[in-house]
């Protein structure tokens, strides 16, 4: 009897394996028939494309499709939909949660980085940019083709799509806005297979949803980007900020007052701290003399000193913060780290919240020997282009926040300890705040959040509207990842 049961179970297992094998074979056949290239297992391309930025989160895709035309993207997505695969677009591959690999095993990955054309129309100064373009390549091409730019992040290997579709903060954002603020329009492939154009005039609800939560609704194949003429010279700088526990709250309150009420539009700045040091760093859109005049009274008030600065060209300023070659294209070898990251977006940091934050910093973080850093980007303020932009035009939910804060710790030896360290600091910071005074930034996704909490934190006041749009555009969740928008929530409310 036992042997008969075992035989039956063995046959069922074999049949199940056969179904899985046949499904995968069918996917390979479908992609082959559509003339979409696929990374061969163990090839150099596969090794590069499957490598996660965060080594803690390594996932195995069903297949990595590598389209070079819009038609091939359409065909690959159709294959995934027909055969029941979740489909994930990947551009730069720098997601903290490996969301470009699906955030889990078994997705059909659409690797876009072979599609990286940048063409500037010199009559309109609008750039047409393929969705697999990396930020450094975009910056280099815009500058070379016509002395133009958009505001974006500092890491040249980051892909435009994940960056732009969820915000896109960088070292010119206080002056020029978020990366998503430069999107004039885009071509979007939806779950039903249709390719539409979305802008402020056409498919307006899709345009709104894509610019803030775009990974949930479709795959962008091409962007039209407005551009600006960058200043001839900028000045990068570092200011030392030797804080002590009994002076930190006053310093934080001084920083908040300056950022909110005084910080000029030309100044882009962040606080950066490790166990060993704390500094302010940034870039000023002007010369060194102008920078010193702007910073001197502020630094004097908070106990800081200007350590170094240099006036350089626009491109040299980008290269300074890039730290590596700016113009990054395929083939791109991913730098890998093993870490845990978490973000907060805060309306401010003062009073009880600032004291709790500072106490954790000095009593806990200063004793932690694993490599960690804290980064506080100054997003808002009365002179900030982020605050001045129309908040109703895009679904980026935390435009009203003053700061984007990032906690990072290496988890090479003890991941759980790292989780506790970062979460403890974040909880100490937010425990005294009202719910409306904080949220989280999707471009630093937190792997410790469940789906419901993640949606609330990333999309805040826009969540219900976004879930409704998800239910309309992708009710079967073709474009799914573990913390994606849940269309069922919208359907249940009807």
N, C-alpha and C positions, 0 to 999 in steps of 0.2 A: 504493500500500500504506500509506504513512504517513498519507494523508488518511483512509483507511478506519479505521485504528486510532484516529486522532484523533476521527473521527465516533463510533465505538463508545464511546470514553472519555467523550466529551461526553454521549452518551445515558445512560451509567451515572451520570455526575455529576448529570444532570438528574433521573434516577429517584431517586437518593439524596436530593437536595434535596426532591423531591416527598414521599418517605416522611417526612422530618423535618418538612416543612410539614404533612402530614396528621396526624402524631402530635400536633403542637402544636395544630392545629385541633381535633382530637378532645378534647384536654385542655380547651380553651376551651369546647367544646360540652358536655362532661361537667360542668364547673363551672357553666355557665349553667343546665343542666338541674336542678342541685341547688340553684339559687337562691343560690349563693355569689357574692358580689360579687368582682370582679377589678379591680385597679388598671389603669386605661387608660394605655398607654404615653404618656409626655410629660405626663401629668396632674400636678398638684401633689402628689397623694397618692403617685403612683409615684416622683416625684423625692425626696420625703421618705423613703419606705419603702426605697428602694434605696441611699440614701446610707450608706456605711460610716463607722463611728467612725474607723477607721484608713484614711486615704486611700491608703495604700500597697497596700491589698488591696480592689480594687473588682471585684465579680463581677456577672454578668448572669444573673438567674434565668430559668427558662422562663416562669414566671408568678408573680405575687404575688396569692394569694387572701386576701380580707379577710372572714373570717367574723364574724358577730355572735351566733351561737347555737352550742350544742354540736352540734346536728344538722348544721349547715353545716361544722363542723370535721370531723365524721365523713365527710360526703359528699366534702369536698375531699381528705381522705386516701385515701378509696376510689378517687377518680379517679386520683390519683397512682399508687397501687398497681396499678390495672388497666392503666394505660398505660405502666408501666415507668419512672416518674420517682422519683428520690430526693426524700424529703419532709423539709422542715426547718421547725420551729416558730421563729418570731421574736417576741420580746417587746420588749425594750428596745433591742437593736441595738448594744450597747456591747462586743461581743467584740473583743479585741485581734487575733484572727485572722479576723474577719468570719465566724464560724461561724454566726451568725444568718442569713446569706445563703448558707449551705451550705459555705463555705470553698472553693468552686469554682463554675464556671459551670453552669447548666442545671438547678438544683433547682426544685421546686415549693415556694415559700415560703408558709407559713401565718402571715400577719401577725396577731398576736393583740391588738394594743394598743387596738383598739376595744372589747375586752371587759375592762373595768376596774372592775367593781362591787366594793365593799367593804361588807359588812353585818355588824355586830357584834351578837351575841345578848347582851343585857344580863343575862340570867339565868345563862348559863354562861360569859360572857366569851370565847367562841369566835367568831372571825371567819370568815365564808365569803368567800373572795376569788377573783375570776376571775383566770385565769392571764396576762392581758395587762396587769395592774396594774403601774405603776411604783412604786419604793420611796417616793418623796416623797408620792405620792397615798395610798399605804397608810398612811404615818405620819400624814398630816394627817387622814385619815378615822377612823382608830382613836382618835386623840386627841379629835377633835370629837364622835364618837358616844358616847364613854364614858370618856375619860381612860385609854386603854389604849395599849399599845405592844408591839412585838417588837424584838429586836435585829437590826440589818441594817447594810448599808454606808452610806456618806455621800453618794453621788451620787444625787440625786433622780430623774434620768431613767433610771437602770438598771432593767431589768425584773425583777420578782420571780422569774420562772421560772429563767432562767439563773443568777441569783444564789443562790437557795435550793437548787436542785438539785445544786449543786457545792460547797456550803459556806456562804458568806455571812458574811464577817467584817466587822466595823465598829467604830465607836467606843462600843459598849456590849457588845461580845462578851466581853471579859474579865469583866465583871460578870454578863452574862446568857446567854452562850453564842452559838453560831453561829445564823444565821437558820434553818437546817434543823432545829435543835433545837426549834423552835416549831411544826413541822408535826405536827398531830394526825392528819390523814388527807388523802387527795386522790383525786379522780376522774382516772383515767388511760385514755386511748385507746391501745390496743395496735395493733401492726402488722396483726393479723388482723381489725381492725375492731371488736373488742369494747371496751366501756366498763366498766371495773371500778373498785371502790373499794379503796384500799390504805391500811392502817394497821398499827399494831403488833399488832392482833388479826386482821386480815382481809387476805388476800394478803400475808402478812408478808415473803416473799422479794422481792416486787416493791417493797414499801415500803422495805425495806433498800437495794435497788439504786438506786431512784430518788433517795434522799437521799445523794447523793455522786457519782452518775454518771447522773442522770436523762435527759439528752439522748440517751442510747443506746437507750432502751427504749420510749418512747412520748411522747405529748403530754398533759401535764396540762391539764385543762379548768377545774378548780377546786380550791382548797385550803381545808382547815379549819385555822385557826391558833389555838393557845393564845396568850394574851396576858398581859401583866403591867401593873400600875399603876406608871407611871413616877414617879420622885421629883419633888417639887414644884419643886426647884431643882437645877441642875447648874452646875459651874464649868469653863469652857474655859480653856486656858492654853497658853503657849508658854514654853519654857525654852531659853536660849542655851547651846550646848555648843561652845566654841571649842577644838576638838581640834588637836593637833599630832601629827606622825608618831610621835614618841617617847613620847607619852602615850596614844595611841589604844588599844593593846592592853590596858593597865590599865583604861582607861575601859570598854571592851567587856566585860572580865571583871567589872568592878563592876556594870555593867548586868545582865549575865547572873545574877549572884548575887542581885541585888535582885528581878528578875523571877521567877526560879525559886523563891525562898524567902521573900520579904518583901512584895512588891507587893500591897497590899490589894485585895480584890475590887471595891471602889468605884472604883478607878483604872483608866482605859483610856488607853493611851499608845503612841506610836510614835516612832521616830527618823526624821527626814527631813533629807536632805542634798542640796545642789547643789554646783556648783563654788565658789560664793561663800560658803556658810554651812552650818552643821549645827545642828539644834535638836531638842529633844524637844517634842512637842505632844500634846494629848489632852483628855480630859474627865473630871472627877471627879464622881461622883454624891453631891454634898454641897456645902457652902459654901466660900467662899474661905479662911476661917480653918482649916478642916479640911484643905483641900488643902495649904496652906503647911506645916502641921504634918507632913503625910505626906511631902512632897517635900524639905524642908530638909535633913535628914541625908543623904539619897540624893544630892542635887545637890552637896552639899559634898564628898562622897567622890569624885565623878567630875569635879569641876571645872566644874559647870554653875551657872547662875543663873536664877531665875525672872524672865522678861522682862515678861510681862503675863498677866493673868488677869481673868476677869469672871464673876460669878455671875448666871445667867439662868434663865428657865423652861426646861422640857424642850424645848418647840417652838423656842425661840430658840437652844438649843444645837444642835438639828438644823439650823436655818437657818445658823448660824455655819459649820458644816463643809460645808453644801451650796453656799454662796457664790452661789447663784442661787435663783430661786423654788422653794419646796419642793414645792408641789402641782402635779406635772407629769402631764398627760394628753394625749390626742389633741386637736388635731394637735401633734406634737412635732417640732421642727426639730433635727436632729442636729448637735451641735458636732463638727467633723472635725479630726483631727490626722494627721500622717504620722510614724510612729514604729516603733520595735521595742521590745518589752517581754519580759521574762523573769522568772520567779519561782524562788525556792528556799524550801523549808520545812526548817528546821534544828532539830536537837535542842539546839544551843547554838553559841556562837561564842567560842572561847577558844584559848589556846596557839598551836600552829603555824598552824591555820586562821585565827585572828584576826590573826596577824602577816602572813600572805600577803594576807588581805583588806585590811588597813591599808596594806601596801606598795603594792598596786595602786591603792588610793584616792589616795594621795599622789603616787606616782611616775607614774601614768598618768592617772587620772580628773581630777585637778586640772589637768592640762595640756590636757584635751580641751575645745575651745571650742564644740562643738555643745551645744545645751541638753540636759542630762540631769538625772535625779534618782534618788536611792536612797531607798527607804522600807522600814523594818523594823517590822512590826507585832508587838506583844508578845501572842502568842496564849495561851501556856501559863503554867505556874506553879502552885504548891500552892493558891493561892487563886482560880485561874481557873475560871470556869464551863465553859469548853471542856474542860479536863482532867477536871472532875468528872462530866461527862455520861457516859452509858453508851456506850462505844466500840463495842459489839457491835450497837447498835440501827440504826446507819446505816453506809453504805459509804464515808463520808469517811475516807480512808486515813491522814491525817497529823494526827489529833487529838493525838497524843502529842508533836508538835513544839512547841518553845518559840517559834519565830519564823516569820512569813511575810515573806519578803524580796522586794522588787520592784525590778528594774533597768529604767530607761526612758531612751531616747535619741531625740531627734528625728532623722529620716532624710530631711529635706527635700532635702539636697544630695547626700550620699554614703551610700546605704543600706548598702553592703558594709562601710564603715568602722564604721558603727554596730553591725552584727552582730558584728564582730570585737571591738569595745570591750566590749560587754555580755557576750559569751561568754567573753572573756578574764577578766573580773572574776569571773564565776560559777565558771569552772574554777579560778582561783586560790583561791577560797573553799572549794571542795569537794575539791580534790586530796588533802588530808590526812585527809579524813573517811572513816569506814566507810560502806558502802552503806546500812545501816539508819539512819544518822544524818541522811539528807537525802532529800528528794523535791521535787516541784513542785506548785503550786497551780493547778488547772484554770481558775479564773476569771481568771488572767493567762496565757492559752495562748501557747505559744512556737511561732512559725511556722518555726523552724529545726530542729525535731525531726521525725524520721520516725515512722511510725505505731507501730512496735514500741517505740521508745524512749519515745515520749509515753505509751503505755499503762503502761509500767513506772514512769515518773516520777509520773504523776498518781494511779495506783491501787494501786501498791505491793503490799502483802501481800494485798490483796483482789482482785487482777487475775484469778486463775484462776476464782474464784467468780463474778465479774462476767462474764467471757467465757462461762461456762457458762449464766448467766442470759440473756445476749444470744443464745446459740444456741437457747435454748428459746423466747424471746419474739419474736425478730426474725432468724431464720436467713438470710433473704434480704437483710438490711441495707436495708430501706426507710428507716430512720432512720440514714443514713450521713453522715459527714463525714470529711475526710482523716485525722483522728487518733482516730476513734471506736473503740470496742471491736471486736475482730476475733473473730467467732464461730467461724471456721475453726480457731482455736487450740484452742478447747474440743473441737470435733468431732474434731480430729486426735489428741487425747489419749485418746479413748475406745477 
